[in-house]
Amino acid sequence: MTRTLWDSSVGKKTIMAVSGLIMLGYLVVHMLGNLKIFFGAGEFNGYAHWLRTLGEPFLHHEWALWIVRVILVAAVVLHAVCAYQLSRRDIRARPTAYVHKRPRASYATRTMRWGGTILGLFIVWHLLDLTTGTVHPGFQAGHPYQNVVDTFSTWYGNTVYVVAMLALGLHVRHGFWSAAQTLGAGSAARDRALKTLANGLAAVLTAGFLSVPVAVMTGVVN
């Protein structure tokens, strides 16, 4: 049964929907955590430390954080692999271009593939920048507040982040609605409400994430 689920297009879309919702849930929590930066370095650094002690003493130090990381990596990989395989199936099913050049889908739909690629590259950069410090010259281990301020005090840090968050907004806007359809939550009666919810989630996440670099650029956070 598992093999049949993986091999079928419906199964791959279901896997994409479930993994997408897992990532969406994480994004909401991550955005709320990011907003703690507006309460000062002590609050933000304290939150970052709490993440590493979550679950203690039942779990060892950072175990809960690593469990979340493993789940997220699995979700990202499954999402990306299924998206690529479905894309290849679409190409094989329609090897020739459409006769009519008029776009038949929304801008978000037509940019989902590019958006996914941008977000995949951003995840790698984001981890190397603020988690390992590999591409962050002034990285200070144990000082997340200062590391965030340093990153958003550079033009390239802001550019990368803003582009990625705009791509995220478009991805969430289409992806949430698509996941609802795949999982059977969509219907003619609920279609308008689901699209409104998708638009709202995309707007809130984009604004929430972008508020941090904007605050650093304007001196509200320093």
C-alpha positions in Angstrom: 0.0 0.0 0.0 2.9 2.4 0.9 4.5 1.6 -2.5 1.2 2.3 -4.3 0.8 5.6 -2.5 4.4 6.7 -3.5 4.0 5.6 -7.1 0.7 7.3 -7.8 0.2 10.9 -8.7 -2.6 11.2 -6.1 -0.2 9.7 -3.5 2.6 12.2 -4.3 0.2 15.1 -4.1 -1.0 13.8 -0.7 2.5 13.6 0.5 3.2 17.1 -0.7 0.1 18.4 1.0 0.9 16.8 4.4 4.6 17.8 4.3 3.6 21.3 3.2 1.2 21.7 6.2 4.0 20.5 8.5 6.3 23.2 7.2 3.5 25.8 7.3 2.9 25.0 11.0 6.6 25.4 11.7 6.7 28.7 9.8 3.9 30.2 11.9 5.8 29.2 15.1 9.1 30.4 13.7 7.7 33.8 12.7 6.2 34.3 16.2 9.6 33.4 17.7 11.3 35.9 15.4 9.0 38.7 16.6 10.5 38.4 20.1 13.4 40.4 18.7 11.2 43.5 19.2 11.4 42.9 23.0 15.1 43.3 23.2 18.3 41.2 23.2 17.5 39.5 26.5 14.1 38.3 25.5 15.3 37.1 22.1 18.4 35.3 23.4 16.4 33.8 26.2 14.0 32.4 23.7 16.8 30.9 21.6 18.2 29.3 24.8 14.8 27.9 25.7 14.6 26.1 22.4 17.7 24.2 23.3 16.4 23.2 26.7 12.9 22.3 25.5 11.8 19.0 27.0 14.4 18.8 29.8 14.9 16.9 32.0 12.9 14.2 30.2 14.9 14.8 27.0 18.6 15.6 26.9 19.8 19.0 26.0 18.8 20.0 22.4 17.1 16.6 21.7 13.7 18.2 21.2 15.3 20.7 18.8 16.9 17.9 16.8 13.7 16.0 16.7 12.0 19.0 15.1 14.9 19.4 12.7 14.7 15.8 11.5 11.0 16.1 11.0 11.4 19.3 9.0 14.3 17.9 6.9 12.1 14.8 6.1 9.2 17.1 5.1 11.3 19.3 2.9 12.9 16.3 1.1 9.6 14.5 0.6 8.0 17.8 -0.6 10.8 18.6 -3.0 11.1 15.0 -4.4 7.4 14.7 -5.0 7.2 18.1 -6.6 10.1 17.2 -9.0 8.6 13.8 -9.9 5.2 15.3 -10.6 6.7 18.0 -12.7 8.6 15.4 -14.8 5.4 13.4 -15.2 3.6 16.5 -16.5 6.4 17.2 -19.0 6.3 13.6 -20.3 2.5 13.7 -20.6 2.6 16.9 -22.6 6.0 17.0 -24.5 4.8 19.7 -26.9 4.0 23.3 -26.0 0.4 24.5 -25.7 -1.0 26.1 -28.8 -2.6 29.0 -26.9 0.0 31.2 -25.2 -2.5 32.9 -22.9 -1.6 32.0 -19.2 -4.2 29.6 -17.8 -3.1 29.9 -14.2 -2.4 32.5 -11.6 1.0 34.1 -11.2 1.6 32.2 -8.0 0.8 28.9 -9.7 3.1 29.5 -12.6 6.0 30.5 -10.3 5.6 27.6 -7.8 8.6 25.7 -9.3 10.9 28.8 -9.2 9.6 29.7 -5.8 10.4 26.3 -4.4 13.9 26.5 -5.9 14.5 29.9 -4.4 13.2 28.7 -1.0 15.4 25.6 -1.1 18.5 27.7 -1.8 17.5 30.1 0.9 17.1 27.4 3.6 20.7 26.4 2.9 22.0 30.0 3.1 19.9 30.7 6.2 21.4 27.8 8.1 24.9 28.6 7.1 24.3 32.2 8.0 22.5 32.1 11.4 22.9 28.5 12.6 26.4 27.5 11.8 27.9 30.9 11.0 29.8 29.5 8.0 29.0 32.4 5.7 28.6 35.0 8.5 32.0 36.7 9.1 31.0 38.3 12.5 29.1 35.3 13.8 29.0 35.0 17.6 27.9 31.6 19.0 25.3 32.1 21.7 24.4 35.6 20.6 21.5 35.2 18.2 20.2 38.7 18.6 23.5 40.3 17.5 23.9 37.8 14.7 20.4 38.7 13.3 21.2 42.5 13.6 24.6 41.9 11.8 23.0 40.0 8.9 20.3 42.6 8.3 22.8 45.4 8.5 24.2 44.2 5.1 22.7 44.9 1.8 23.1 41.3 0.6 21.6 39.8 3.8 18.5 42.0 3.3 18.3 41.3 -0.4 18.4 37.5 0.0 15.9 37.5 2.8 13.4 39.8 1.1 13.4 37.9 -2.1 13.0 34.6 -0.3 10.1 35.9 1.9 8.3 37.2 -1.2 8.7 33.8 -2.8 7.5 32.2 0.4 4.3 34.3 0.4 3.5 33.3 -3.2 4.3 29.6 -2.3 2.0 29.6 0.7 -0.8 31.4 -1.1 -1.1 28.7 -3.7 0.2 25.8 -1.7 -2.2 26.0 1.2 -5.2 26.1 -1.1 -3.8 23.3 -3.2 -3.2 21.2 -0.1 -6.8 21.7 1.0 -8.0 20.5 -2.3 -5.8 17.5 -2.3 -6.9 16.5 1.3 -10.5 16.8 0.4 -11.2 20.0 2.4 -12.1 22.0 -0.7 -15.5 22.3 -2.2 -17.5 24.8 -4.2 -19.0 26.2 -1.0 -15.7 26.5 0.8 -13.5 27.6 -2.1 -13.8 31.3 -1.4 -13.1 30.9 2.3 -10.1 28.7 1.6 -8.6 31.2 -0.8 -9.2 34.1 1.6 -7.5 32.0 4.4 -4.6 31.2 2.0 -4.2 34.9 1.1 -4.4 35.9 4.8 -1.7 33.3 5.8 0.6 34.4 3.0 0.2 38.1 3.9 0.7 37.6 7.7 3.8 35.3 7.2 5.4 37.6 4.6 4.8 40.7 6.7 5.9 39.0 10.0 9.1 37.7 8.6 9.9 41.0 6.7 9.2 43.1 9.8 12.6 42.0 11.3 14.9 43.2 8.5 12.9 46.3 8.1 13.2 47.0 11.8 16.9 46.6 11.7 17.2 48.8 8.5 15.2 51.6 10.1 17.0 51.4 13.5 14.0 50.2 15.5 16.0 47.1 16.3 19.8 47.7 16.8 
